[in-house]
Amino acid sequence: METLLWLEATALSIWLRESGPAFFGSLTLHALGMAFLVGSHVATDLRTLGVAPGVPLSLMRRFRPVAWLAMVVVTASGVSLLLAYPTKALTNPVFYVKLLAVALAIVVGRVLATSLLRSSDSDAQPSPPRAKLLAGLSLLLWAGAITSGRLLAYTYRVLMAADVSP
């Protein structure tokens, strides 16, 4: 708890917490970054599952740079939100569920990109069953990440370390 008390007392944490533009700017960037990150994965997952078969699967490669840029935005804004209220997040098990879901979704997305999007060979045929399974898993993981992220606002028990009695 001492580390959380120290972190909450840093100038950066106080500024992120008390500055409306800093906090709400981070929140807005996090939401927009997640929209692009998750949206690019959802588009690829749905195409892998057979939605929009007229769109060549290899074209989904074009979403990769957008997804990586969005990941940078999500990471930076997420760290800002974490620094604003470290105790709120780090004492909440839902936060760890979110991080695990995001990490697994990124790994699954990377596996799909490596196996399916490298060449146009997969454009002319339906996706293999393993790819469809991974695409479905990716959709579930992203849904879990978004849901757990939203639940963070409502499931915390401790907002600030100073609120915990010694």
C-alpha positions as CSV (number, residue, x, y, z in Angstrom):
1,M,0.0,0.0,0.0
2,E,3.0,2.3,0.6
3,T,3.9,2.2,-3.1
4,L,0.3,3.1,-4.1
5,L,0.3,6.0,-1.6
6,W,3.6,7.2,-3.0
7,L,2.4,6.9,-6.6
8,E,-0.8,8.8,-5.9
9,A,1.2,11.6,-4.3
10,T,3.4,12.1,-7.4
11,A,2.9,15.4,-9.3
12,L,2.0,13.4,-12.5
13,S,-0.7,11.4,-10.7
14,I,-2.2,14.4,-9.0
15,W,-2.2,16.4,-12.3
16,L,-3.8,13.5,-14.2
17,R,-6.4,13.1,-11.5
18,E,-7.2,16.8,-10.9
19,S,-6.9,18.2,-14.4
20,G,-10.1,17.8,-16.3
21,P,-8.5,18.1,-19.7
22,A,-5.8,15.6,-18.8
23,F,-8.1,13.0,-17.3
24,F,-10.9,13.3,-19.8
25,G,-8.4,13.6,-22.6
26,S,-6.8,10.4,-21.6
27,L,-10.3,8.7,-21.3
28,T,-11.3,10.0,-24.7
29,L,-8.0,8.9,-26.4
30,H,-8.4,5.5,-24.7
31,A,-11.9,5.0,-26.0
32,L,-11.0,6.2,-29.6
33,G,-7.9,4.0,-29.6
34,M,-9.9,1.0,-28.5
35,A,-12.4,1.7,-31.2
36,F,-9.7,1.5,-33.9
37,L,-7.7,-1.3,-32.3
38,V,-10.8,-3.5,-31.7
39,G,-12.5,-2.4,-34.9
40,S,-9.6,-3.5,-37.0
41,H,-9.5,-6.9,-35.3
42,V,-13.2,-7.3,-35.5
43,A,-13.2,-6.6,-39.3
44,T,-10.4,-9.2,-39.8
45,D,-12.1,-11.7,-37.5
46,L,-15.5,-11.3,-39.3
47,R,-13.9,-11.6,-42.7
48,T,-12.0,-14.8,-41.5
49,L,-15.4,-16.2,-40.4
50,G,-16.8,-15.7,-43.9
51,V,-18.5,-12.3,-43.6
52,A,-18.1,-10.2,-46.8
53,P,-16.5,-13.0,-48.9
54,G,-16.1,-10.6,-51.8
55,V,-13.4,-8.8,-49.9
56,P,-10.0,-10.4,-50.3
57,L,-8.7,-11.6,-46.9
58,S,-5.3,-10.3,-47.8
59,L,-6.6,-6.7,-47.9
60,M,-7.1,-7.0,-44.1
61,R,-3.4,-6.5,-43.9
62,R,-4.0,-2.8,-44.4
63,F,-5.6,-2.6,-41.0
64,R,-2.4,-3.8,-39.3
65,P,-0.6,-0.3,-39.2
66,V,-3.9,1.2,-37.9
67,A,-4.1,-1.4,-35.2
68,W,-0.5,-0.9,-34.1
69,L,-0.9,2.9,-33.9
70,A,-4.1,2.4,-32.0
71,M,-2.2,0.1,-29.6
72,V,0.3,2.8,-28.9
73,V,-2.5,5.3,-28.2
74,V,-4.4,2.8,-26.0
75,T,-1.2,1.9,-24.0
76,A,-0.2,5.5,-23.4
77,S,-3.7,6.6,-22.4
78,G,-4.2,3.5,-20.3
79,V,-1.0,4.2,-18.4
80,S,-2.3,7.7,-17.8
81,L,-5.6,6.5,-16.5
82,L,-3.8,4.0,-14.3
83,L,-1.5,6.7,-12.9
84,A,-4.4,8.9,-12.1
85,Y,-6.0,6.2,-9.9
86,P,-3.5,3.4,-9.4
87,T,-5.2,2.0,-6.3
88,K,-8.6,1.9,-8.0
89,A,-7.2,-0.3,-10.8
90,L,-4.5,-2.3,-9.1
91,T,-6.7,-3.6,-6.3
92,N,-9.5,-4.6,-8.6
93,P,-9.4,-8.2,-10.0
94,V,-11.4,-7.0,-13.0
95,F,-8.4,-4.9,-14.1
96,Y,-6.3,-8.0,-14.4
97,V,-9.1,-9.8,-16.3
98,K,-9.0,-6.9,-18.8
99,L,-5.3,-7.0,-19.2
100,L,-5.3,-10.8,-19.7
101,A,-8.1,-10.5,-22.3
102,V,-6.2,-7.8,-24.2
103,A,-2.9,-9.7,-24.1
104,L,-4.6,-12.9,-25.3
105,A,-6.5,-11.1,-28.0
106,I,-3.3,-9.5,-29.3
107,V,-1.6,-12.9,-29.4
108,V,-4.5,-14.5,-31.2
109,G,-4.6,-11.6,-33.7
110,R,-0.9,-11.9,-34.3
111,V,-1.2,-15.7,-35.0
112,L,-4.1,-15.0,-37.4
113,A,-2.2,-12.2,-39.2
114,T,0.9,-14.4,-39.5
115,S,-0.9,-17.4,-40.8
116,L,-3.6,-15.8,-43.0
117,L,-2.7,-12.4,-44.0
118,R,0.9,-12.9,-45.3
119,S,-0.1,-13.8,-48.9
120,S,-3.1,-13.7,-51.2
121,D,-3.2,-17.5,-51.2
122,S,-6.1,-17.5,-48.7
123,D,-8.2,-15.1,-50.7
124,A,-9.7,-17.7,-53.1
125,Q,-10.7,-20.3,-50.5
126,P,-12.7,-20.3,-47.2
127,S,-10.6,-19.9,-44.1
128,P,-9.4,-23.1,-42.5
129,P,-11.3,-24.3,-39.4
130,R,-8.4,-23.4,-37.1
131,A,-8.4,-19.8,-38.4
132,K,-12.2,-19.6,-37.8
133,L,-11.8,-20.9,-34.3
134,L,-9.1,-18.3,-33.6
135,A,-11.2,-15.5,-35.1
136,G,-14.2,-16.5,-32.9
137,L,-11.9,-16.6,-29.9
138,S,-10.5,-13.2,-30.8
139,L,-14.1,-11.8,-30.9
140,L,-14.8,-13.2,-27.5
141,L,-11.6,-11.9,-26.0
142,W,-12.1,-8.4,-27.4
143,A,-15.7,-8.4,-26.0
144,G,-14.3,-9.5,-22.7
145,A,-11.7,-6.8,-22.7
146,I,-14.2,-4.1,-23.5
147,T,-16.8,-5.4,-21.0
148,S,-14.2,-5.7,-18.2
149,G,-12.8,-2.3,-19.0
150,R,-16.2,-0.7,-18.7
151,L,-16.9,-2.6,-15.5
152,L,-13.8,-1.0,-13.9
153,A,-15.7,2.2,-13.4
154,Y,-18.3,0.4,-11.2
155,T,-16.5,-2.6,-9.5
156,Y,-13.7,-1.0,-7.5
157,R,-13.7,-1.2,-3.7
158,V,-10.9,1.3,-3.0
159,L,-10.5,4.5,-5.0
160,M,-7.4,5.9,-3.2
161,A,-4.8,4.2,-1.0
162,A,-5.3,6.9,1.6
163,D,-8.9,5.6,1.9
164,V,-7.6,2.3,3.4
165,S,-7.3,2.4,7.1
166,P,-4.0,1.3,8.5
